Amino acid sequence: MSTPEIIVIGAGVSGLSCAIELARAGRRVQVWTAVAPEQTTSSKAAAFWYPYRVDPIERVGPWAAVGYERFARIAGNLTLGPTAGVIMREAIEVFPEPVPDPPWSRYVDMYRHAIPEELPPGYGHGVVFEAPVIEMPRYLPWLVTELDRYGVEIVIRRVDSLSPALDLTGVVVNTTGLGARELVGDARVYPVRGQTVRHRRGALDRVLIDEHSAHGITYVIPRGDDVVLGGVAQEHEESLAEDPAQTVAIVERCTRIEPRLASTQRLGVSVGLRPCRDEVRLDQEVRDGQLIVHNYGHGGSGVTLSWGCAEDVQQRVSAWLKRE
């Protein structure tokens, strides 16, 4: 391809979404990544729309709203939805006692309070809403196909600084997630280890979430053929090895709120590191007349925020290029 106007560094869901959004705006884009998309942290995401472990809410809310609308549109297309692995499912978040409506409730469809018959034993309150569920083993390849359709090349290249990209182009987008600690020296980025268990889905079709359990965050996410059970949130822990005790605890907690899991077959375990930060970094800097846009630190909400942040990045880049 011709010399790119923009190089996106990172090929997780954030980087691929940014590259698509920029290409759709008519820009010449190239993606650099140390590993193929299917090997990134994004590939291990349980991936349903839910703002989790991410701030500040005044910025996160609008980004999440864009993501909800985009995913709902994909899921609503009878051909595209199954290809991309996106489906809308009823979700219920449960609480031991009544709580205020969450800030994101205004962005979702069919939001209401649960009736007692819908609650698992031991819970006194719940909220029901329709949520996109994104099956990453299908969704990431679909994003790559979209990039190919726009002529965007993905280059496997490990970088230790932004300089090689800046030597080739005037605009660089940094979507390196946890890698931003080393790439740009951001000490505010830290890992939060996650572990999930996959079972066959059976007849399960409702997302269940308990973020406030004293035993740890618990979620049941039915996808196409499997169901993802979680979870774990270990700050500053970087081991990617399965913890068998956590696997047992996850299944026990999930079965407590969804007893039908007891009759489903286990398929596997995944471990990943969420790239957390005290707040998302989506900003820009100018270095020697060249634009760098940073987009990382999405915590457990990388998929949820992916399209909203990509739209923000595209607007920043387009505004910069139009001034030339």
FIROZA-317925 format. One record per residue (C-alpha): residue in three letters; chain; x, y, z. Coordinates in pm, whole numbers, always signed. Example, Ala and Ser with C-alpha at 12.3 -4.5 7.8 and 13.67 -1.06 7.14 Angstrom:
// residues 2
NODE rest kette     xx     yy     zz
NODE  ALA     A  +1230   -450   +780
NODE  SER     A  +1367   -106   +714
***
This chain:
// residues 324
NODE rest kette     xx     yy     zz
NODE  MET     A     +0     +0     +0
NODE  SER     A   +100   +365    -24
NODE  THR     A   +266   +539   +268
NODE  PRO     A    +12   +555   +552
NODE  GLU     A   -114   +884   +686
NODE  ILE     A   -172   +719  +1023
NODE  ILE     A    -12   +431  +1210
NODE  VAL     A   -216   +265  +1485
NODE  ILE     A     +1    +77  +1735
NODE  GLY     A   -184   -214  +1893
NODE  ALA     A   -430   -466  +1747
NODE  GLY     A   -664   -541  +2033
NODE  VAL     A  -1026   -435  +2007
NODE  SER     A   -934    -68  +2067
NODE  GLY     A   -668    -54  +1797
NODE  LEU     A   -872   -240  +1536
NODE  SER     A  -1178    -25  +1603
NODE  CYS     A   -973   +294  +1573
NODE  ALA     A   -820   +174  +1246
NODE  ILE     A  -1163    +95  +1102
NODE  GLU     A  -1307   +429  +1207
NODE  LEU     A  -1013   +615  +1053
NODE  ALA     A  -1028   +411   +732
NODE  ARG     A  -1401   +473   +702
NODE  ALA     A  -1321   +844   +716
NODE  GLY     A  -1106   +798   +406
NODE  ARG     A   -766   +789   +577
NODE  ARG     A   -472   +568   +478
NODE  VAL     A   -406   +357   +786
NODE  GLN     A   -160    +88   +888
NODE  VAL     A   -172   -116  +1209
NODE  TRP     A   +144   -225  +1391
NODE  THR     A   +119   -497  +1652
NODE  ALA     A   +358   -723  +1840
NODE  VAL     A   +115  -1016  +1812
NODE  ALA     A   -176  -1108  +1587
NODE  PRO     A   -520   -985  +1699
NODE  GLU     A   -629  -1333  +1807
NODE  GLN     A   -336  -1340  +2052
NODE  THR     A   -413  -1009  +2223
NODE  THR     A   -575   -965  +2563
NODE  SER     A   -897   -875  +2381
NODE  SER     A   -926  -1231  +2253
NODE  LYS     A   -982  -1349  +2611
NODE  ALA     A  -1248  -1095  +2702
NODE  ALA     A  -1581  -1226  +2827
NODE  ALA     A  -1715   -934  +2628
NODE  PHE     A  -2058   -805  +2697
NODE  TRP     A  -2160   -440  +2709
NODE  TYR     A  -2112   -324  +3067
NODE  PRO     A  -1899    -34  +3195
NODE  TYR     A  -1672   -209  +3448
NODE  ARG     A  -1365    -85  +3638
NODE  VAL     A  -1333   +231  +3434
NODE  ASP     A  -1343   +607  +3498
NODE  PRO     A  -1420   +896  +3467
NODE  ILE     A  -1793   +837  +3429
NODE  GLU     A  -1855  +1175  +3262
NODE  ARG     A  -1639  +1062  +2968
NODE  VAL     A  -1706   +690  +2989
NODE  GLY     A  -2084   +732  +2966
NODE  PRO     A  -2094   +888  +2617
NODE  TRP     A  -1830   +646  +2486
NODE  ALA     A  -2029   +352  +2622
NODE  ALA     A  -2348   +488  +2464
NODE  VAL     A  -2183   +491  +2121
NODE  GLY     A  -2068   +134  +2175
NODE  TYR     A  -2416    +19  +2275
NODE  GLU     A  -2569   +169  +1962
NODE  ARG     A  -2302    +21  +1733
NODE  PHE     A  -2326   -328  +1879
NODE  ALA     A  -2705   -321  +1877
NODE  ARG     A  -2695   -224  +1510
NODE  ILE     A  -2459   -513  +1428
NODE  ALA     A  -2671   -759  +1626
NODE  GLY     A  -2987   -637  +1453
NODE  ASN     A  -2851   -730  +1111
NODE  LEU     A  -2956  -1093  +1052
NODE  THR     A  -2648  -1162   +839
NODE  LEU     A  -2388   -945  +1009
NODE  GLY     A  -2476  -1032  +1368
NODE  PRO     A  -2394  -1405  +1347
NODE  THR     A  -2085  -1338  +1133
NODE  ALA     A  -1946  -1083  +1378
NODE  GLY     A  -2053  -1284  +1682
NODE  VAL     A  -2274  -1012  +1832
NODE  ILE     A  -2613  -1088  +1988
NODE  MET     A  -2851   -897  +2215
NODE  ARG     A  -2944  -1080  +2535
NODE  GLU     A  -3151  -1001  +2839
NODE  ALA     A  -2924   -923  +3134
NODE  ILE     A  -2998   -897  +3503
NODE  GLU     A  -2766   -740  +3758
NODE  VAL     A  -2847   -851  +4111
NODE  PHE     A  -2793   -687  +4449
NODE  PRO     A  -2856   -792  +4811
NODE  GLU     A  -3066   -478  +4864
NODE  PRO     A  -3204   -185  +4660
NODE  VAL     A  -2950    +54  +4507
NODE  PRO     A  -2982   +368  +4291
NODE  ASP     A  -3003   +319  +3917
NODE  PRO     A  -2651   +311  +3767
NODE  PRO     A  -2538   +607  +3553
NODE  TRP     A  -2534   +388  +3240
NODE  SER     A  -2902   +293  +3271
NODE  ARG     A  -3004   +579  +3040
NODE  TYR     A  -2808   +425  +2752
NODE  VAL     A  -2963    +77  +2740
NODE  ASP     A  -3288    -62  +2603
NODE  MET     A  -3565   -225  +2808
NODE  TYR     A  -3424   -111  +3143
NODE  ARG     A  -3644   -193  +3442
NODE  HIS     A  -3632   -324  +3798
NODE  ALA     A  -3655   -701  +3836
NODE  ILE     A  -3956   -866  +3995
NODE  PRO     A  -3890  -1106  +4286
NODE  GLU     A  -3952  -1415  +4073
NODE  GLU     A  -3659  -1319  +3848
NODE  LEU     A  -3403  -1299  +4129
NODE  PRO     A  -3173  -1582  +4236
NODE  PRO     A  -3210  -1696  +4600
NODE  GLY     A  -3059  -1454  +4851
NODE  TYR     A  -3096  -1139  +4642
NODE  GLY     A  -3339   -860  +4721
NODE  HIS     A  -3301   -636  +4419
NODE  GLY     A  -3207   -647  +4053
NODE  VAL     A  -3214   -446  +3733
NODE  VAL     A  -3296   -592  +3394
NODE  PHE     A  -3181   -457  +3059
NODE  GLU     A  -3091   -567  +2709
NODE  ALA     A  -2716   -600  +2655
NODE  PRO     A  -2494   -681  +2357
NODE  VAL     A  -2287   -997  +2403
NODE  ILE     A  -1977  -1007  +2183
NODE  GLU     A  -1811  -1340  +2107
NODE  MET     A  -1448  -1238  +2063
NODE  PRO     A  -1330  -1548  +1869
NODE  ARG     A  -1572  -1435  +1597
NODE  TYR     A  -1566  -1060  +1651
NODE  LEU     A  -1191  -1002  +1621
NODE  PRO     A  -1168  -1188  +1285
NODE  TRP     A  -1465   -984  +1165
NODE  LEU     A  -1282   -661  +1255
NODE  VAL     A   -977   -786  +1064
NODE  THR     A  -1199   -861   +763
NODE  GLU     A  -1337   -508   +780
NODE  LEU     A   -984   -368   +783
NODE  ASP     A   -896   -578   +481
NODE  ARG     A  -1203   -444   +303
NODE  TYR     A  -1073    -91   +357
NODE  GLY     A   -721   -184   +248
NODE  VAL     A   -568   -152   +595
NODE  GLU     A   -254   -361   +643
NODE  ILE     A   -172   -525   +976
NODE  VAL     A   +205   -543  +1028
NODE  ILE     A   +352   -773  +1294
NODE  ARG     A   +616   -550  +1444
NODE  ARG     A   +724   -504  +1803
NODE  VAL     A   +813   -146  +1895
NODE  ASP     A   +991    -12  +2201
NODE  SER     A   +918   +353  +2129
NODE  LEU     A   +695   +568  +1911
NODE  SER     A   +992   +693  +1710
NODE  PRO     A   +986   +430  +1430
NODE  ALA     A   +622   +511  +1356
NODE  LEU     A   +682   +885  +1374
NODE  ASP     A   +967   +843  +1127
NODE  LEU     A   +717   +715   +870
NODE  THR     A   +405   +921   +925
NODE  GLY     A   +273  +1237  +1083
NODE  VAL     A     +1  +1076  +1299
NODE  VAL     A    +37   +788  +1546
NODE  VAL     A   -243   +637  +1756
NODE  ASN     A   -125   +454  +2067
NODE  THR     A   -364   +174  +2166
NODE  THR     A   -114    -50  +2342
NODE  GLY     A   -312   -115  +2661
NODE  LEU     A    -89   -254  +2932
NODE  GLY     A   +208   -204  +2700
NODE  ALA     A   +179   +171  +2750
NODE  ARG     A   +367   +127  +3078
NODE  GLU     A   +685    +67  +2882
NODE  LEU     A   +607   +230  +2548
NODE  VAL     A   +532   +576  +2687
NODE  GLY     A   +644   +527  +3048
NODE  ASP     A   +297   +556  +3200
NODE  ALA     A   +328   +432  +3558
NODE  ARG     A    -45   +486  +3614
NODE  VAL     A   -122   +177  +3403
NODE  TYR     A   -143   -149  +3597
NODE  PRO     A   -272   -503  +3537
NODE  VAL     A   -584   -652  +3689
NODE  ARG     A   -577  -1026  +3639
NODE  GLY     A   -893  -1195  +3521
NODE  GLN     A   -983  -1563  +3495
NODE  THR     A  -1290  -1714  +3329
NODE  VAL     A  -1429  -2062  +3275
NODE  ARG     A  -1618  -2175  +2965
NODE  HIS     A  -1901  -2428  +2972
NODE  ARG     A  -2138  -2549  +2704
NODE  ARG     A  -2431  -2310  +2692
NODE  GLY     A  -2716  -2559  +2692
NODE  ALA     A  -3043  -2369  +2730
NODE  LEU     A  -2893  -2066  +2908
NODE  ASP     A  -2984  -1738  +2740
NODE  ARG     A  -2973  -1470  +3012
NODE  VAL     A  -2670  -1272  +3133
NODE  LEU     A  -2636  -1264  +3512
NODE  ILE     A  -2409  -1018  +3696
NODE  ASP     A  -2325   -977  +4064
NODE  GLU     A  -2050   -717  +4089
NODE  HIS     A  -2085   -659  +4463
NODE  SER     A  -2065  -1008  +4612
NODE  ALA     A  -1841  -1047  +4916
NODE  HIS     A  -1707  -1359  +4743
NODE  GLY     A  -1594  -1169  +4432
NODE  ILE     A  -1744  -1049  +4106
NODE  THR     A  -1968  -1314  +3952
NODE  TYR     A  -2105  -1324  +3599
NODE  VAL     A  -2266  -1572  +3361
NODE  ILE     A  -2250  -1472  +2994
NODE  PRO     A  -2419  -1700  +2738
NODE  ARG     A  -2265  -1661  +2393
NODE  GLY     A  -2339  -1871  +2083
NODE  ASP     A  -2248  -2227  +2180
NODE  ASP     A  -2076  -2165  +2513
NODE  VAL     A  -2125  -1967  +2832
NODE  VAL     A  -1848  -1767  +3001
NODE  LEU     A  -1830  -1779  +3380
NODE  GLY     A  -1640  -1529  +3588
NODE  GLY     A  -1469  -1388  +3753
NODE  VAL     A  -1154  -1263  +3915
NODE  ALA     A  -1013   -912  +3960
NODE  GLN     A   -662   -929  +4109
NODE  GLU     A   -488   -593  +4101
NODE  HIS     A   -116   -585  +4014
NODE  GLU     A   -111   -962  +3952
NODE  GLU     A    +52  -1063  +3622
NODE  SER     A    +41  -1443  +3621
NODE  LEU     A   -127  -1591  +3314
NODE  ALA     A   -137  -1940  +3464
NODE  GLU     A   -470  -2090  +3565
NODE  ASP     A   -538  -2092  +3938
NODE  PRO     A   -733  -2418  +3988
NODE  ALA     A   -878  -2300  +4319
NODE  GLN     A  -1018  -1993  +4146
NODE  THR     A  -1168  -2211  +3874
NODE  VAL     A  -1356  -2410  +4137
NODE  ALA     A  -1468  -2094  +4319
NODE  ILE     A  -1591  -1930  +3998
NODE  VAL     A  -1801  -2231  +3903
NODE  GLU     A  -1943  -2256  +4255
NODE  ARG     A  -2043  -1888  +4265
NODE  CYS     A  -2195  -1896  +3919
NODE  THR     A  -2387  -2216  +3987
NODE  ARG     A  -2527  -2056  +4301
NODE  ILE     A  -2697  -1784  +4094
NODE  GLU     A  -2765  -2006  +3789
NODE  PRO     A  -2824  -2366  +3910
NODE  ARG     A  -2866  -2500  +3555
NODE  LEU     A  -2489  -2469  +3512
NODE  ALA     A  -2449  -2783  +3721
NODE  SER     A  -2555  -2994  +3424
NODE  THR     A  -2332  -2825  +3163
NODE  GLN     A  -1994  -2949  +3040
NODE  ARG     A  -1673  -2756  +3107
NODE  LEU     A  -1483  -2652  +2794
NODE  GLY     A  -1182  -2457  +2916
NODE  VAL     A  -1027  -2177  +3122
NODE  SER     A   -887  -1841  +3011
NODE  VAL     A   -663  -1593  +3192
NODE  GLY     A   -597  -1235  +3086
NODE  LEU     A   -468   -904  +3221
NODE  ARG     A   -703   -606  +3209
NODE  PRO     A   -511   -285  +3127
NODE  CYS     A   -637    -64  +3410
NODE  ARG     A   -563   +296  +3497
NODE  ASP     A   -711   +543  +3745
NODE  GLU     A   -884   +690  +3439
NODE  VAL     A   -890   +621  +3067
NODE  ARG     A   -622   +809  +2879
NODE  LEU     A   -769   +947  +2559
NODE  ASP     A   -580  +1263  +2474
NODE  GLN     A   -334  +1400  +2225
NODE  GLU     A     +7  +1556  +2215
NODE  VAL     A   +209  +1724  +1944
NODE  ARG     A   +573  +1626  +1917
NODE  ASP     A   +791  +1808  +1663
NODE  GLY     A   +485  +1894  +1456
NODE  GLN     A   +349  +1537  +1460
NODE  LEU     A    +29  +1422  +1628
NODE  ILE     A    +16  +1141  +1884
NODE  VAL     A   -324  +1030  +2012
NODE  HIS     A   -325   +806  +2319
NODE  ASN     A   -617   +568  +2374
NODE  TYR     A   -563   +314  +2652
NODE  GLY     A   -642   +230  +3014
NODE  HIS     A   -993    +97  +2951
NODE  GLY     A   -980   -155  +3235
NODE  GLY     A  -1254   -414  +3207
NODE  SER     A  -1445   -207  +2952
NODE  GLY     A  -1227   -222  +2642
NODE  VAL     A  -1499   -377  +2427
NODE  THR     A  -1775   -161  +2576
NODE  LEU     A  -1585   +161  +2503
NODE  SER     A  -1417    +54  +2180
NODE  TRP     A  -1641   +228  +1927
NODE  GLY     A  -1699   +542  +2132
NODE  CYS     A  -1327   +591  +2188
NODE  ALA     A  -1254   +511  +1823
NODE  GLU     A  -1500   +779  +1716
NODE  ASP     A  -1330  +1027  +1952
NODE  VAL     A   -987   +935  +1810
NODE  GLN     A  -1111   +974  +1452
NODE  GLN     A  -1250  +1319  +1526
NODE  ARG     A   -923  +1432  +1682
NODE  VAL     A   -716  +1301  +1392
NODE  SER     A   -946  +1446  +1127
NODE  ALA     A   -945  +1786  +1294
NODE  TRP     A   -565  +1778  +1298
NODE  LEU     A   -529  +1674   +935
NODE  LYS     A   -782  +1930   +814
NODE  ARG     A   -566  +2210   +950
NODE  GLU     A   -283  +2123   +712
***
